[in-house]
Amino acid sequence: MVLAEFSIWPMDKGESVGAYVARAVDIVDRSGLPYKLGPMGTCIEGEWDQVMAVIGQCYKALAADCRRITCTVKIDYRAGKSGMLDAKVASVQKQVGRPLRT
């Protein structure tokens, strides 16, 4: 199972690119894979091919009308492990001994 945090945005559309980010997040949401939207990126969980396909769809959606796109991806692969979107946060909260802002 893969947990991937990614951000994708066009570099040729000025300083306000929320509409393009929303286009990508809509693709993630419609994928059916578990995900969490954050202020600087989106975490998505699934099998490698599923996750990479969604990120690829996001790229293609922006490439339709963007000439320069930046995408950052961080991946955590762990064999036989699922539910990492919540489990990783719960583990840290347990170590701290209290709920944290998420």
Secondary structure, 3 states (H helix, E strand, C coil): CEEEEEEEEECCCCCCCHHHHHHHHHHHHHHCCCEEECCCCEEEEECHHHHHHHHHHHHHHHHCCCCCEEEEEEEEECCCCCCHHHHHHHHHHHHHCCCCCC
